[in-house]
Amino acid sequence: MDKTSCFEVSPDVVATDFEGKEAVVLNLATKKYYTLNETATAIWSGLEEKRPVDGLVELLTSQFEVTPERARVSVIDTLERLKGQKLIQVCP
């Protein structure tokens, strides 16, 4: 995954944000739901805007007191988890 990789929300997925502090994501195909913490919710909002990995890192560094290096680790880890649960997919 490089800095220009782009991901989007999978078509069978819906989410509800609770004032930016956390979110609930539902995969309608599998009927499974997931709760996202504040950091993952920020990343999710960036995914909805179709930001590339670098854009997601920028988003975290602007919202939280975190170094770009630590933000990148969090972004990549979160993207891998979301992709593994089929909640996101690579942008076409």
Backbone as a ProteinNet text record, in pm:
[ID]
protein_1_A
[PRIMARY]
MDKTSCFEVSPDVVATDFEGKEAVVLNLATKKYYTLNETATAIWSGLEEKRPVDGLVELLTSQFEVTPERARVSVIDTLERLKGQKLIQVCP
[TERTIARY]
85.2	0	90.3	75.2	159.7	78.9	146.4	83.4	-28.9	-35	-141.8	-254.5	-244	-351.2	-481.7	-589.8	-720.8	-818.9	-899.9	-1001.2	-1135.5	-1241.6	-1375.7	-1461	-1570.9	-1663.3	-1726	-1732.5	-1794.4	-1943.2	-2000.7	-2141.1	-2242.9	-2216.3	-2310.4	-2288.6	-2222.2	-2186.8	-2250.8	-2307.7	-2361.7	-2300.2	-2293.4	-2232	-2310.3	-2304.8	-2362.8	-2255	-2234.6	-2133.9	-2202	-2141	-2193.4	-2107.2	-2134.3	-2065.3	-1913.9	-1866.9	-1724.4	-1644.4	-1709.6	-1637.6	-1628.2	-1732	-1728.7	-1834.4	-1829.4	-1924.3	-1958.8	-2073.7	-2114.9	-2123.9	-2061.3	-2057.1	-2126	-2216.7	-2291.4	-2266.7	-2224.3	-2210	-2341.3	-2422.1	-2553.7	-2545.5	-2436.7	-2420.9	-2396	-2316.1	-2282.3	-2366.8	-2438.9	-2520.6	-2435.5	-2309.1	-2219.7	-2202.6	-2190.8	-2165.8	-2039.8	-1981.4	-1854.2	-1864.3	-1801.2	-1792.8	-1652.7	-1645.7	-1516.6	-1487.6	-1362.5	-1323	-1302.5	-1262.7	-1250.7	-1150.6	-1038.4	-937.3	-990	-1047.3	-1100.9	-1218	-1295.5	-1405.8	-1352.1	-1242.8	-1180.2	-1131.3	-1069.7	-1023	-1142.6	-1250.6	-1371.4	-1425.3	-1428.2	-1478.4	-1389.4	-1259.5	-1168.4	-1191.2	-1225.4	-1256.9	-1381.7	-1479.8	-1602.2	-1573.9	-1466.1	-1423.7	-1327.3	-1297.7	-1205.4	-1065.3	-1019.6	-883.5	-784.2	-669.8	-564.4	-499.8	-413.1	-347.3	-283	-210.3	-147.3	-250.7	-365.9	-472.4	-528.6	-535.2	-582.4	-482.2	-354.1	-248.9	-258.7	-275.5	-291.4	-411.6	-520.5	-642.4	-616.8	-547.6	-518.1	-426	-323.2	-229.9	-296.3	-400.2	-469.4	-570.6	-622	-724.9	-671	-554.7	-499.7	-353.5	-305	-164.5	-86.1	-45.4	23.1	123.7	234.7	335.6	287.1	334.6	297	331.7	443.2	484.4	383.8	343.8	246.6	109.4	73	-54.4	-55.7	56.1	64.2	45.3	108.1	92.7	-54.5	-118.9	-260.4	-348.6	-321.4	-399.8	-386.4	-264.9	-242.7	-304.3	-285.3	-343.8	-496.5	-556.1	-702.1	-751.9	-685.4	-726.7	-719.2	-614.3	-601	-713	-748.5	-858	-992	-1018.5	-1144.3	-1154.9	-1045	-1043.2	-1063.3	-1001.3	-1014	-1157.7	-1234.1	-1375.6	-1467.7	-1408.9	-1482.7	-1571.9	-1524.6	-1596.7	-1553.3	-1432.7	-1381	-1320.8	-1300.8	-1238	-1148.6	-1061.1	-972	-1056.4	-1026.9	-1097.5	-1071.4	-1175.5	-1155.4	-1066.9
-116.7	0	123.6	205.4	324.6	449.6	563.7	686.1	737.4	692.5	737.2	634.7	521.8	421.7	485.7	447.1	503.6	390.1	408	309.1	379	300.9	354.6	255	304.6	220.6	120.3	-5.6	-109.3	-79.6	-122.2	-89	-142.4	-253.8	-313.3	-266.9	-153.6	-106.6	29.4	42.4	170.3	201.8	330.9	372.2	487	493.8	604.6	659.3	788.8	858	920.3	904.8	963.8	1082.2	1197.8	1323.4	1314.8	1231	1219.9	1144.9	1098.4	1029.5	880	823.1	683.2	662.9	548.4	517.1	369.1	337	198.5	173.7	65.4	29.7	-105.4	-115	-237.7	-287.8	-412.8	-478.1	-550.7	-498.7	-555.6	-695.1	-725.6	-857.9	-966.2	-933.8	-1034.1	-1020.1	-908.5	-878	-857.6	-825.3	-798.5	-647.8	-604.6	-463.5	-446.3	-329.6	-298.6	-160.4	-143.8	-13.1	41.7	164.4	229.2	329.4	330.6	430.4	565.6	664.6	800.4	809.8	741.7	744.4	676.9	558.8	486.6	562.9	633	714.3	828.6	890.3	996.4	940.2	823.2	759	726.7	675.3	642.1	765.5	879.7	1002.4	1041.7	1019.2	1045.3	949.4	824.4	726.3	767.3	820.3	865.5	979.7	1054.8	1163.6	1113.1	982.7	916	976.9	1007.5	1057.9	943.4	970.1	866.9	848.9	751.8	722.3	848.4	924.4	1047.6	1146.5	1153.8	1242.2	1197.7	1067.4	1014	1042.7	1031.9	1064.2	1212.2	1299.6	1443.6	1470.2	1399.9	1415.6	1382.9	1272.6	1235	1334.8	1380.3	1474.4	1609.6	1643.7	1770.7	1759.6	1639.1	1622.4	1573.2	1508.7	1449.7	1491.8	1486.4	1514.8	1386.8	1368.5	1246.1	1281.9	1210.7	1234	1173.7	1224.2	1166.1	1016.7	977.5	837.1	748.6	792.5	715.4	715.7	829.6	838.2	741.3	731.9	640.7	495.1	458.4	322.6	296.2	391.5	376.1	366.4	448.8	446.6	311.9	266.1	139.9	23	20.2	-86.6	-86.7	31.1	41.8	1.6	47	11.5	-139.4	-200.8	-346.1	-420	-374	-437.3	-417.8	-295.8	-268.5	-348	-356.3	-431.8	-581	-630.9	-771.4	-808.9	-713	-737.8	-702.8	-669.4	-634.1	-510.8	-417.8	-293.9	-184.6	-199.9	-104.8	-185.5	-114.8	-175.4	-73.2	-118.9	-29.5	52.3	181.9	267	217.6	224.3	181	277.4
0	0	0	-102.7	-108.1	-72	-71.2	-22.1	-110.2	-236.1	-325	-337.7	-267.9	-272.3	-226	-291.2	-259	-232.6	-130.5	-94.8	-84.5	-101.2	-87	-8.8	42.4	117.2	20.1	61.5	-21.4	-38.9	-151.7	-180.5	-79	-15	79.6	222.9	241	375.7	403	522.2	568	703.8	734.8	861.3	922.6	1053.9	1128.8	1220.9	1213.1	1292.6	1414.5	1531.3	1653.6	1694.1	1632.9	1661.4	1644.9	1553.3	1526	1629.5	1735.6	1843	1818.2	1760	1720	1612.4	1549.8	1443.5	1450	1393.8	1378	1228.5	1184.9	1043.5	1027.8	931.9	908.5	767.4	758.5	628.7	602.8	511.6	484.1	423.4	355.9	293.9	398	499.9	601.5	728.1	740.1	859.1	984.5	966.6	1079.9	1095.1	1220	1243.5	1326.9	1315.4	1379.7	1442.3	1556.7	1621.2	1598	1550.8	1525.2	1636.3	1683.1	1783.1	1713.9	1788.6	1736.1	1620.2	1632.7	1526.3	1399.8	1414.8	1299.1	1236.3	1318.2	1266.1	1181	1224.3	1144.3	1011.1	1014.7	891.6	802.2	860.9	784	711.9	781.9	718	599.6	612.8	501.3	385.7	417.9	313.2	237	307.2	241	144.5	170	81.1	-26.1	-23.6	-117	-111.8	9	26.7	9.5	-52.3	-59.1	77.9	89.8	217.9	275.1	194.3	245	298.1	232.7	278.7	412.7	433.6	561.3	672.2	639.8	737.5	775.6	676.5	702.4	791.9	764.2	842.8	990.2	1016.6	1155.1	1223.4	1152.6	1215.5	1241.9	1164.7	1188.1	1302.4	1328.5	1431.4	1565.9	1562.9	1684.8	1701	1822.8	1848	1823.4	1698.2	1656.4	1547.5	1546.7	1443.3	1312.2	1200.5	1071.5	1063.4	1123	1119.2	1193.7	1312.1	1391.2	1324.2	1264.6	1192.9	1074.4	1001.9	887	932.6	1044.2	1096.5	1129.8	1195.1	1230.5	1107.2	1007.3	883.6	815	796.2	725.1	801.3	932.9	1014.4	1002.7	1014.1	1005.5	867.1	762.4	626.5	604.1	653.8	637.7	710.2	828.9	903.8	833.8	788.2	719.1	588.9	518.2	393.1	421.2	526.6	563.1	599.2	649.1	683	565.8	451.3	329.8	348.1	430.4	451.5	353.7	300.9	200.7	85.6	-25.6	-142.4	-210.2	-294.8	-368.4	-465.6	-476.3	-572.1	-713.8	-798.7	-938.6	-1016.3
[MASK]
++++++++++++++++++++++++++++++++++++++++++++++++++++++++++++++++++++++++++++++++++++++++++++

